[in-house]
């Protein structure tokens, strides 16, 4: 069974500034539940890059960058190995759009 969930929020910051954080796929220092993150495979900034996230609860998550589109400010990534949620596969797409001087993130 396929399930799609979509959520959009407006956040502070210009889309280009937010994109710079998101496009640095292996660096999630900005996320409050991530203690550390590092590139473990592939090339930084390119599809196929793999990151390992060490979370504040002591768990580790591995994710692969599947698509990266700088022009559209969109990226897609998927879990690798054991998933932190009870699903067999998960694929997440994040996209940014301008929103009255802020950024809409979907």
GIWOGI-V972416 format. One line per field, one symbol per residue. ss: DSSP state (~ for helix, > for strand, _ for the rest). psi: psi as a letter, one per 20 degrees, with the letter a starting at -180 (. if undefined). Layout:
ss: ???
psi: ???
This chain:
ss: ________>>>___~~~~~~~~~__________>>>>>>>>________>>>>>>____>>>>>>>>>>____>>>>>>>__________>>>>>>>>>__>>>>_
psi: ppppppppqprqqqgggghhghhmhiokhipijogqqqpirappjqpiqpqpporhjirpppqpohqonhgilpqprqqqbpqiqmqhqpppppqqqqnljappp.
